[in-house]
């Protein structure tokens, strides 16, 4: 069944919401001070209207079929924050992040896809000053859909973007990494509005 929380979730250790098939909806934030945050459903949307924060651990949000939406925050707010890893994944659906995604030491990985391409739908939309900053790699893996990031993508190691099938990549700002940058699409355009820098 569905899980709906109308308030904040604040845990001293792990914060985990799990359902076999159903929506997960949190009206405010989900935060862990000394553990991991996990939002998992076999089929259903995952929606957090504020922030997802793991101050010492990792953030995971996964669904077999459904959309993932997190945040409605300003340019100085970390919408998704983890000390370690961030994994946001849907086998069949879309991901939308409103605000910044940040890790201190680990990877940021997002995976989303569709069976067929629809031009009005993106695999990923990271908007509203949606800076992506990773303590290691940034991995964006899409299938039959576009990827759109409206702010900088910064990685301490590598940036890897791949679209299987049809879809275009739109990066509105700078890309920078300390190792390598790879952007590929089987069938689609690649658009970077500003600089690409590796050091």
C-alpha positions as CSV (number, residue, x, y, z in Angstrom):
1,X,0.0,0.0,0.0
2,X,0.9,3.7,0.0
3,X,3.0,5.5,2.6
4,X,2.1,9.1,3.3
5,X,3.8,11.2,6.0
6,X,2.4,14.7,6.6
7,X,5.3,16.0,8.7
8,X,9.1,15.8,9.0
9,X,10.9,12.5,9.4
10,X,14.0,13.1,11.6
11,X,16.0,10.1,12.8
12,X,19.1,9.8,15.0
13,X,20.0,6.6,13.1
14,X,18.6,5.2,9.8
15,X,15.4,6.5,8.2
16,X,13.8,3.9,6.0
17,X,10.4,3.8,4.2
18,X,9.7,0.6,2.3
19,X,6.6,-0.7,0.5
20,X,6.2,-3.6,-2.0
21,X,3.9,-1.6,-4.3
22,X,2.6,1.8,-3.6
23,X,3.5,5.5,-3.5
24,X,5.8,7.0,-0.9
25,X,4.9,10.7,-0.1
26,X,6.5,12.9,2.5
27,X,5.2,16.4,2.8
28,X,8.3,17.8,4.4
29,X,11.9,16.6,4.9
30,X,13.5,13.2,5.5
31,X,16.7,13.4,7.6
32,X,19.1,11.1,9.3
33,X,21.8,12.4,11.7
34,X,23.9,9.3,12.0
35,X,22.7,6.8,9.4
36,X,21.3,6.3,5.9
37,X,18.1,7.4,4.3
38,X,16.3,4.8,2.2
39,X,13.0,5.2,0.2
40,X,12.1,2.0,-1.6
41,X,9.0,0.8,-3.5
42,X,8.5,-2.0,-6.1
43,X,6.1,0.2,-8.1
44,X,4.9,3.7,-7.3
45,X,6.0,7.3,-7.2
46,X,8.4,8.6,-4.6
47,X,7.8,12.3,-3.6
48,X,9.5,14.3,-0.9
49,X,8.3,17.9,-0.9
50,X,11.3,19.4,1.0
51,X,14.7,17.8,1.4
52,X,16.4,14.4,1.8
53,X,19.5,14.6,4.1
54,X,21.9,11.9,5.4
55,X,24.4,13.9,7.4
56,X,26.9,11.0,7.9
57,X,25.5,8.3,5.6
58,X,24.0,7.7,2.1
59,X,20.7,8.6,0.4
60,X,18.9,5.9,-1.7
61,X,15.5,6.3,-3.4
62,X,14.5,3.5,-5.8
63,X,11.3,2.4,-7.6
64,X,10.7,-0.3,-10.1
65,X,8.1,1.8,-11.9
66,X,7.3,5.4,-11.0
67,X,8.6,8.9,-10.9
68,X,10.9,10.4,-8.2
69,X,10.4,14.0,-7.2
70,X,12.4,15.7,-4.5
71,X,12.3,19.3,-3.3
72,X,11.1,22.8,-3.9
73,X,14.0,24.8,-2.6
74,X,15.9,28.0,-3.3
75,X,19.4,28.3,-4.9
76,X,21.2,28.1,-1.5
77,X,19.5,25.0,-0.3
78,X,20.8,21.4,-0.6
79,X,17.7,19.5,-1.7
80,X,19.5,16.1,-1.6
81,X,22.6,15.8,0.6
82,X,24.7,12.9,1.7
83,X,28.0,12.5,3.4
84,X,28.6,9.4,1.3
85,X,26.6,8.2,-1.7
86,X,23.4,9.3,-3.5
87,X,21.5,6.8,-5.6
88,X,18.2,7.8,-7.2
89,X,16.8,5.2,-9.6
90,X,13.7,4.2,-11.4
91,X,13.5,1.4,-14.0
92,X,10.5,3.0,-15.7
93,X,9.9,6.6,-14.9
94,X,11.4,10.1,-14.5
95,X,13.4,12.0,-11.9
96,X,13.0,15.6,-11.0
97,X,15.1,17.4,-8.5
98,X,14.3,21.1,-7.5
99,X,17.5,22.4,-6.0
100,X,21.0,21.2,-5.4
101,X,22.3,17.6,-5.1
102,X,25.5,17.3,-3.0
103,X,27.8,14.5,-1.6
104,X,30.9,15.1,0.4
105,X,32.8,11.9,-0.4
106,X,30.8,9.5,-2.6
107,X,29.2,9.2,-6.0
108,X,26.0,10.7,-7.2
109,X,24.2,8.2,-9.4
110,X,20.8,8.8,-11.2
111,X,19.1,6.2,-13.4
112,X,15.8,6.5,-15.2
113,X,14.2,5.4,-18.4
114,X,11.2,4.8,-20.7
115,X,10.3,2.1,-23.1
116,X,9.7,4.6,-25.9
117,X,10.8,8.2,-26.4
118,X,8.4,11.1,-25.9
119,X,9.8,14.5,-26.6
120,X,7.9,16.3,-23.9
121,X,9.2,14.0,-21.1
122,X,12.7,13.9,-19.7
123,X,14.5,11.1,-17.9
124,X,16.0,13.7,-15.6
125,X,15.2,17.4,-14.9
126,X,17.4,19.0,-12.3
127,X,16.2,22.6,-12.1
128,X,15.8,25.6,-9.9
129,X,19.5,26.3,-9.6
130,X,20.0,22.6,-9.7
131,X,23.8,22.3,-9.1
132,X,25.1,18.8,-8.9
133,X,28.3,18.5,-6.8
134,X,29.9,15.1,-6.0
135,X,32.7,14.1,-3.7
136,X,33.7,11.5,-6.3
137,X,31.8,10.5,-9.6
138,X,28.6,11.9,-11.1
139,X,26.8,9.2,-13.1
140,X,23.6,10.0,-15.1
141,X,22.2,7.0,-17.0
142,X,19.1,7.4,-19.1
143,X,17.0,5.5,-21.6
144,X,14.7,6.9,-24.2
145,X,14.5,10.4,-22.7
146,X,16.3,13.7,-22.4
147,X,18.6,14.8,-19.6
148,X,18.4,18.5,-18.5
149,X,20.6,20.0,-15.8
150,X,20.2,23.8,-15.2
151,X,23.3,24.5,-13.2
152,X,26.9,23.4,-12.8
153,X,28.0,19.8,-12.5
154,X,31.1,19.4,-10.4
155,X,32.9,16.1,-9.7
156,X,36.0,15.4,-7.7
157,X,36.7,12.5,-10.1
158,X,34.6,11.8,-13.2
159,X,31.3,12.9,-14.9
160,X,29.7,10.1,-16.9
161,X,26.4,10.7,-18.9
162,X,24.9,8.1,-21.1
163,X,21.5,7.8,-22.9
164,X,20.5,4.5,-24.4
165,X,18.1,4.7,-27.3
166,X,16.8,8.1,-28.1
167,X,17.3,11.3,-26.1
168,X,19.3,14.5,-25.9
169,X,21.5,16.0,-23.2
170,X,21.1,19.6,-22.1
171,X,23.6,21.1,-19.7
172,X,22.9,24.8,-19.1
173,X,26.1,25.6,-17.2
174,X,29.7,24.5,-16.6
175,X,31.0,20.9,-16.4
176,X,34.2,20.4,-14.4
177,X,36.0,17.3,-13.0
178,X,39.4,16.3,-11.8
179,X,39.6,13.2,-14.0
180,X,37.4,12.7,-17.1
181,X,34.1,13.7,-18.6
182,X,32.1,11.4,-20.9
183,X,28.8,12.3,-22.6
184,X,27.1,9.9,-25.0
185,X,23.7,9.4,-26.6
186,X,22.7,6.6,-29.0
187,X,20.4,8.9,-30.9
188,X,20.2,12.6,-29.8
189,X,21.9,15.9,-29.5
190,X,24.5,17.0,-26.9
191,X,24.2,20.6,-25.8
192,X,26.6,22.2,-23.3
193,X,26.0,26.0,-23.0
194,X,29.2,26.9,-21.1
195,X,32.6,25.4,-20.3
196,X,33.9,21.8,-20.1
197,X,36.9,21.6,-17.8
198,X,39.1,18.7,-16.6
199,X,42.1,19.1,-14.4
